[in-house]
Amino acid sequence: MKDLDELIKEIYSYKRYGIRLGLDRIEYIVKKLGNPQNNFGVIHVGGTNGKGSVCRFIESVLRKAGYKVGLYTSPHLLDFRERFLVNGEMINKDELHHVLRKILSIAEHMNDKPTFFEISTACAFEYFSESEVDFGIVEVGLGGRYDATNVVSPEITVITNVERDHTDILGNDIRKIALEKAGIIKRGAPLITGCDERTLDILKAEARRKGAEIIGIGKWNRIARYSGWQVFEVEGLLSNYILKTRMMGRFQGFNLSLSVVTIDKLQMMGTYIPDSSLEKGIEDAFYPGRMHVLSSDPFILLDGAHNLSAIRSLKESIIEDFDYKKLIVIIGILRDKEYRRMMEEISSISDIIIVTKPDNERACDPEELYRYIDGEKRITKSVSDALEMAVDIADKEDMICVTGSLYTVSETMRHILN
């Protein structure tokens, strides 16, 4: 019998089948498993930016309210098991071994081989079902309509926003991207969204067609910031809330608003969630690799901003929330992004930029990124080399920011921990 390391190596071998959107393969696998995704209440979270933070906020609140909660997100930073959490804990190795064996035994007999993400998604559903969770918080991988997660029948659907991303697959037309993301709207399941006027009409039309109530977010305002905490006033459906979070950046107010409206709607549908659980859940929520201060000496900020909209939010947060003498940016981006405009945005506030390449087949050539930098710049072949260079040139009052991709952030964390 194969051990866990061999099974994980086997699941990674399915990466050779690439990204292939479509539901036939995942539908076949979950049918063989007995449709485990139907055995718990699902909150399905899609959109371009903020999905991960919204998932973390909702998961933490429901857990604090006493529910058993599964959380499925991607990608992972250091350990494949990070993708599958129950009550805040990673799947243990024995359970992962058991679930992977079951799913890989189905996959190996399929003529149309599943993708890495499809197998991972089936693992999450089976694990959550076997763990008898009350709720599964499920993050969309890419797009929506043909994403492997879209075999769920959710209690509530969330579409955070719509911006350009994964343009090699979804294209450049933001309205067509919105139509793909609207594909996760399900009949009878309320839709919570923060989409703006560029795409809201598309979501409204799809929700109307599916008989789904559509709910926008209310007002929010950051009212305080101190010692690594932010305090927001957020308008919900049932009340206005004063909420404290250690997840940094003014943009977290938007993510909080989506999360609060979702929690309030769940309450209106019959799920008991005391205000104290909402407050404590938001306070305890944490998302590694996103506005994550990894070190104070030297000061290293990690943020997996991987598209133009996210880079703009990062830029705003650096200007508003951090004091430093020089800003040294390490950046590595995947080539399917708007990397020229991303580089121009981050260059405008950087003193030194070090371009690099994460270990990913989709990574952009650092030479290409280098062309779009105004000001002092360096180039390295690896993230570890970039980090060592940044630490060498940083003074005590300087700030090092690692960004551009979660893969770049992941390699930084791995290098420092090693």
C-alpha positions as CSV (number, residue, x, y, z in Angstrom):
1,M,0.0,0.0,0.0
2,K,1.3,3.4,-0.9
3,D,2.2,5.8,1.9
4,L,0.9,9.4,2.1
5,D,3.9,10.9,0.5
6,E,3.5,8.6,-2.5
7,L,-0.2,9.4,-2.7
8,I,0.5,13.2,-2.7
9,K,3.1,12.7,-5.3
10,E,0.5,10.8,-7.4
11,I,-2.1,13.6,-7.0
12,Y,0.5,16.1,-8.2
13,S,1.1,14.0,-11.3
14,Y,-2.4,15.0,-12.3
15,K,-1.1,18.5,-12.8
16,R,0.1,17.4,-16.2
17,Y,-3.6,17.5,-17.3
18,G,-3.5,21.2,-16.7
19,I,-6.5,23.5,-16.0
20,R,-9.5,22.1,-17.8
21,L,-12.8,23.7,-16.9
22,G,-15.9,21.5,-17.0
23,L,-18.0,19.6,-14.5
24,D,-18.2,16.1,-16.1
25,R,-15.2,14.7,-14.4
26,I,-16.0,16.0,-10.9
27,E,-19.6,15.0,-11.2
28,Y,-18.5,11.4,-12.0
29,I,-16.2,11.3,-9.0
30,V,-18.7,12.7,-6.5
31,K,-21.4,10.4,-7.8
32,K,-19.1,7.4,-7.2
33,L,-18.6,8.8,-3.6
34,G,-22.3,9.1,-3.0
35,N,-22.4,12.9,-3.5
36,P,-20.8,13.8,-0.2
37,Q,-21.1,17.6,-0.9
38,N,-24.9,17.2,-0.2
39,N,-24.3,16.1,3.4
40,F,-23.7,19.6,4.9
41,G,-24.7,23.2,4.4
42,V,-22.5,25.0,1.9
43,I,-21.5,28.6,1.7
44,H,-20.0,28.9,-1.8
45,V,-17.7,31.9,-2.2
46,G,-16.6,33.2,-5.6
47,G,-15.3,36.5,-7.1
48,T,-12.0,37.9,-8.1
49,N,-10.6,39.4,-4.9
50,G,-11.3,38.8,-1.2
51,K,-12.7,35.3,-1.5
52,G,-10.1,33.9,1.0
53,S,-10.6,36.6,3.6
54,V,-14.4,36.2,3.4
55,C,-14.1,32.5,3.8
56,R,-11.9,32.9,6.8
57,F,-14.2,35.4,8.5
58,I,-17.4,33.3,7.9
59,E,-15.7,30.1,9.0
60,S,-14.4,31.7,12.2
61,V,-17.8,33.2,13.1
62,L,-19.7,29.9,12.6
63,R,-17.1,28.0,14.6
64,K,-17.4,30.4,17.5
65,A,-21.2,29.9,17.4
66,G,-20.6,26.3,18.1
67,Y,-20.9,24.7,14.7
68,K,-18.6,22.2,13.2
69,V,-17.2,23.9,10.1
70,G,-15.1,22.7,7.1
71,L,-13.0,25.2,5.1
72,Y,-11.7,24.5,1.6
73,T,-9.4,27.0,0.1
74,S,-6.5,27.1,-2.4
75,P,-3.7,27.2,-3.1
76,H,-1.8,26.2,0.1
77,L,1.3,27.9,1.3
78,L,3.5,25.2,2.9
79,D,1.5,22.0,3.3
80,F,-1.1,20.4,1.0
81,R,-3.2,19.7,4.1
82,E,-3.8,23.4,4.6
83,R,-6.5,23.2,1.9
84,F,-8.7,21.1,4.1
85,L,-9.6,22.4,7.6
86,V,-12.2,21.3,10.1
87,N,-12.8,23.5,13.0
88,G,-9.6,25.4,12.2
89,E,-7.4,22.3,12.2
90,M,-5.7,20.8,9.1
91,I,-6.8,17.3,8.0
92,N,-4.6,14.8,9.8
93,K,-2.3,12.5,7.8
94,D,-4.2,9.3,8.4
95,E,-7.5,10.9,7.3
96,L,-5.9,12.4,4.2
97,H,-4.3,9.0,3.3
98,H,-7.7,7.4,3.7
99,V,-9.6,10.0,1.6
100,L,-6.9,10.2,-1.1
101,R,-6.8,6.4,-1.6
102,K,-10.5,6.4,-2.1
103,I,-10.5,9.2,-4.7
104,L,-7.4,8.2,-6.6
105,S,-8.8,4.7,-7.0
106,I,-11.7,6.3,-8.8
107,A,-9.5,8.6,-10.8
108,E,-7.1,5.9,-12.1
109,H,-10.0,4.1,-13.9
110,M,-11.3,7.2,-15.6
111,N,-10.6,7.6,-19.4
112,D,-11.0,11.4,-19.1
113,K,-8.5,12.0,-16.4
114,P,-9.4,14.5,-13.7
115,T,-7.3,17.5,-12.9
116,F,-5.3,18.1,-9.7
117,F,-7.9,20.6,-8.5
118,E,-10.8,18.3,-9.2
119,I,-9.2,15.6,-7.1
120,S,-8.5,18.1,-4.3
121,T,-12.1,19.3,-4.4
122,A,-13.5,15.8,-4.2
123,C,-11.1,15.2,-1.2
124,A,-12.6,18.2,0.6
125,F,-16.2,17.1,0.0
126,E,-15.5,13.5,1.2
127,Y,-13.5,14.7,4.2
128,F,-16.2,17.2,5.3
129,S,-18.9,14.5,4.9
130,E,-17.0,11.9,6.9
131,S,-16.3,14.5,9.6
132,E,-20.0,15.3,9.8
133,V,-19.5,19.1,9.6
134,D,-22.5,21.3,9.9
135,F,-21.2,23.8,7.3
136,G,-18.6,23.7,4.5
137,I,-17.1,27.0,3.4
138,V,-16.1,26.4,-0.2
139,E,-13.9,28.8,-2.2
140,V,-14.1,28.8,-6.0
141,G,-10.9,27.9,-7.7
142,L,-11.2,29.7,-11.0
143,G,-14.1,31.4,-12.7
144,G,-17.3,29.8,-11.5
145,R,-19.6,28.2,-14.0
146,Y,-17.2,25.3,-14.8
147,D,-15.1,25.3,-11.7
148,A,-14.9,22.0,-9.9
149,T,-16.6,23.4,-6.8
150,N,-19.7,24.2,-8.7
151,V,-21.3,20.8,-8.0
152,V,-22.6,22.1,-4.6
153,S,-26.1,23.1,-3.8
154,P,-25.3,26.0,-1.4
155,E,-27.4,27.6,1.3
156,I,-25.9,31.0,0.3
157,T,-23.7,32.1,-2.6
158,V,-21.2,34.9,-2.3
159,I,-19.6,36.7,-5.3
160,T,-17.2,39.3,-3.8
161,N,-16.5,41.3,-6.9
162,V,-15.5,41.0,-10.6
163,E,-12.2,42.2,-11.9
164,R,-9.8,41.0,-14.6
165,D,-7.8,37.9,-13.7
166,H,-6.8,34.6,-15.3
167,T,-7.2,36.4,-18.6
168,D,-5.7,33.5,-20.6
169,I,-8.7,31.4,-19.6
170,L,-11.5,33.9,-18.8
171,G,-10.5,36.6,-21.4
172,N,-10.3,40.4,-21.0
173,D,-13.9,41.3,-21.2
174,I,-15.0,42.0,-17.6
175,R,-18.7,41.4,-18.5
176,K,-17.9,38.0,-19.9
177,I,-15.9,37.3,-16.8
178,A,-18.9,38.3,-14.7
179,L,-21.1,35.9,-16.6
180,E,-18.7,33.0,-15.8
181,K,-18.7,34.0,-12.2
182,A,-22.5,34.3,-12.1
183,G,-22.6,30.6,-13.1
184,I,-22.3,29.7,-9.4
185,I,-25.7,31.3,-8.6
186,K,-28.2,28.5,-7.8
187,R,-31.9,28.3,-7.8
188,G,-33.3,29.5,-4.4
189,A,-30.0,30.2,-2.8
190,P,-29.6,33.9,-1.9
191,L,-26.7,35.7,-3.5
192,I,-24.6,38.2,-1.5
193,T,-22.4,40.4,-3.7
194,G,-20.2,43.5,-3.6
195,C,-20.1,43.9,-7.4
196,D,-20.3,47.4,-8.8
197,E,-22.3,48.9,-11.6
198,R,-20.0,47.5,-14.3
199,T,-21.2,44.0,-13.7
200,L,-24.1,44.0,-11.2
201,D,-26.8,43.9,-14.0
202,I,-25.3,40.6,-15.2
203,L,-25.5,39.1,-11.8
204,K,-29.1,40.5,-11.3
205,A,-30.2,38.9,-14.6
206,E,-28.8,35.5,-13.7
207,A,-30.2,35.7,-10.2
208,R,-33.6,36.6,-11.6
209,R,-33.4,33.7,-14.0
210,K,-32.5,31.3,-11.2
211,G,-35.1,32.6,-8.8
212,A,-32.3,33.7,-6.4
213,E,-32.6,36.7,-4.1
214,I,-29.7,39.1,-4.6
215,I,-28.4,41.2,-1.7
216,G,-25.9,43.9,-1.8
217,I,-23.6,45.0,1.0
218,G,-24.2,48.0,3.3
219,K,-22.0,50.9,4.4
220,W,-18.7,50.3,6.2
221,N,-16.2,52.6,7.7
222,R,-12.8,52.1,9.4
223,I,-13.0,54.0,12.7
224,A,-9.7,53.1,14.3
225,R,-6.3,51.5,13.7
226,Y,-3.8,50.6,16.4
227,S,-1.0,48.0,17.1
228,G,-1.8,45.6,14.3
229,W,-5.6,45.9,14.7
230,Q,-8.3,47.7,12.8
231,V,-11.8,48.6,14.0
232,F,-14.7,48.9,11.5
233,E,-18.3,50.0,11.8
234,V,-20.2,47.6,9.4
235,E,-23.9,47.8,8.4
236,G,-25.5,44.4,8.4
237,L,-29.0,43.2,7.6
238,L,-30.0,42.9,11.3
239,S,-27.9,45.5,13.0
240,N,-24.9,47.7,12.7
241,Y,-21.8,46.2,14.2
242,I,-18.5,47.5,15.6
243,L,-15.9,44.8,14.7
244,K,-12.2,44.4,15.4
245,T,-9.9,42.5,13.1
246,R,-6.2,41.8,12.9
247,M,-6.4,41.3,9.2
248,M,-4.8,44.5,7.9
249,G,-5.7,46.9,5.1
250,R,-8.7,49.3,4.7
251,F,-10.0,47.0,2.0
252,Q,-10.9,44.4,4.7
253,G,-13.9,46.6,5.5
254,F,-15.3,45.4,2.1
255,N,-14.6,41.8,3.0
256,L,-16.1,42.3,6.5
257,S,-19.3,43.8,5.0
258,L,-19.7,40.7,2.7
259,S,-19.1,38.4,5.6
260,V,-21.5,40.2,8.0
261,V,-24.3,40.3,5.5
262,T,-23.8,36.6,4.8
263,I,-23.9,35.8,8.6
264,D,-27.0,37.9,9.1
265,K,-28.7,36.2,6.1
266,L,-27.9,32.8,7.6
267,Q,-29.5,34.0,10.9
268,M,-32.6,35.1,9.0
269,M,-32.8,31.6,7.4
270,G,-32.8,30.0,10.9
271,T,-29.1,29.5,11.9
272,Y,-28.5,30.8,15.5
273,I,-25.4,33.0,15.7
274,P,-25.1,35.3,18.8
275,D,-23.5,38.7,18.3
276,S,-20.7,37.7,20.7
277,S,-19.8,34.9,18.2
278,L,-19.8,37.3,15.3
279,E,-17.5,39.7,17.2
280,K,-15.1,37.0,18.5
281,G,-15.1,35.2,15.2
282,I,-14.0,38.3,13.3
283,E,-11.5,39.1,16.0
284,D,-9.8,35.7,15.8
285,A,-9.9,35.2,12.0
286,F,-6.5,35.1,10.3
287,Y,-5.3,34.5,6.8
288,P,-1.6,33.6,6.4
289,G,0.1,35.2,3.4
290,R,-2.3,38.1,3.1
291,M,-1.2,41.4,4.7
292,H,0.9,39.1,6.9
293,V,3.8,40.6,9.0
294,L,6.2,37.7,9.0
295,S,9.1,39.4,10.7
296,S,9.8,42.6,12.6
297,D,13.6,42.6,12.3
298,P,13.9,43.0,9.3
299,F,10.3,44.1,8.8
300,I,8.9,41.7,6.2
301,L,5.3,42.0,4.9
302,L,3.8,39.2,2.8
303,D,0.8,39.8,0.6
304,G,-0.2,37.5,-2.2
305,A,-1.7,40.3,-4.3
306,H,-1.9,38.5,-7.7
307,N,-3.8,40.9,-9.9
308,L,-4.1,44.6,-10.7
309,S,-7.0,45.3,-8.3
310,A,-5.2,43.5,-5.4
311,I,-1.9,45.3,-6.1
312,R,-3.8,48.6,-5.9
313,S,-5.3,47.6,-2.5
314,L,-1.9,46.6,-1.3
315,K,-0.4,50.0,-2.4
316,E,-3.1,51.9,-0.6
317,S,-2.5,49.8,2.6
318,I,1.2,50.4,2.5
319,I,0.8,54.1,2.1
320,E,-1.9,54.4,4.9
321,D,-0.8,51.8,7.5
322,F,3.0,51.4,7.5
323,D,5.9,53.7,8.4
324,Y,9.3,53.0,6.9
325,K,12.3,54.8,5.5
326,K,12.7,52.8,2.3
327,L,10.3,50.3,0.7
328,I,12.0,47.2,-0.9
329,V,9.6,45.1,-2.9
330,I,10.3,41.5,-4.0
331,I,7.8,40.6,-6.7
332,G,7.2,37.5,-8.8
333,I,4.0,37.3,-11.0
334,L,2.3,34.6,-13.1
335,R,2.3,35.4,-16.8
336,D,-1.5,35.3,-17.2
337,K,-1.8,38.6,-15.2
338,E,-1.8,42.2,-16.2
339,Y,1.8,42.3,-15.1
340,R,2.8,45.5,-16.9
341,R,0.2,47.5,-15.1
342,M,0.9,45.7,-11.8
343,M,4.6,46.6,-12.1
344,E,3.7,50.3,-12.8
345,E,1.5,50.5,-9.8
346,I,3.9,49.0,-7.3
347,S,6.9,50.9,-8.8
348,S,5.2,54.2,-8.0
349,I,5.7,53.7,-4.2
350,S,8.9,51.5,-4.2
351,D,12.5,52.6,-3.5
352,I,14.0,49.4,-4.8
353,I,12.3,46.5,-6.7
354,I,13.7,43.0,-6.9
355,V,12.0,41.0,-9.6
356,T,12.2,37.2,-9.3
357,K,10.5,34.0,-10.5
358,P,8.6,31.6,-8.3
359,D,8.9,27.9,-9.0
360,N,5.8,27.6,-11.1
361,E,5.4,26.7,-14.8
362,R,3.1,29.7,-15.2
363,A,5.6,32.3,-13.8
364,C,6.5,35.3,-15.8
365,D,10.1,35.8,-16.9
366,P,11.8,38.3,-14.5
367,E,13.5,39.9,-17.5
368,E,10.0,40.8,-18.8
369,L,8.9,42.3,-15.4
370,Y,12.2,44.2,-15.2
371,R,11.4,46.3,-18.3
372,Y,8.4,48.0,-16.6
373,I,10.2,49.4,-13.5
374,D,11.0,53.0,-13.1
375,G,13.7,53.6,-10.5
376,E,16.2,51.3,-8.8
377,K,15.8,47.7,-9.7
378,R,17.5,44.3,-9.3
379,I,16.8,40.9,-10.8
380,T,17.3,37.4,-9.4
381,K,16.6,33.9,-10.6
382,S,14.9,32.6,-7.4
383,V,12.8,33.8,-4.5
384,S,15.3,32.7,-2.0
385,D,18.0,34.8,-3.7
386,A,15.7,37.8,-3.8
387,L,15.0,37.5,-0.1
388,E,18.7,37.3,0.8
389,M,19.4,40.3,-1.4
390,A,16.6,42.3,0.2
391,V,17.8,41.5,3.7
392,D,21.4,42.4,2.8
393,I,20.4,45.9,1.5
394,A,17.7,46.7,4.1
395,D,18.4,49.0,7.0
396,K,16.6,48.8,10.3
397,E,14.0,51.3,9.4
398,D,13.3,49.8,6.0
399,M,10.4,47.6,5.0
400,I,10.5,44.5,2.7
401,C,7.3,43.6,1.0
402,V,6.9,40.3,-0.9
403,T,4.1,40.2,-3.3
404,G,2.8,39.4,-6.9
405,S,1.7,35.8,-6.3
406,L,0.8,33.4,-3.4
407,Y,3.5,31.2,-4.9
408,T,6.1,33.9,-4.3
409,V,4.8,34.3,-0.8
410,S,4.9,30.6,-0.2
411,E,8.5,30.2,-1.2
412,T,9.4,33.2,1.0
413,M,7.8,31.5,4.0
414,R,9.4,28.2,3.2
415,H,12.9,29.8,2.9
416,I,12.6,31.7,6.2
417,L,11.2,28.7,8.1
418,N,14.0,26.5,6.8
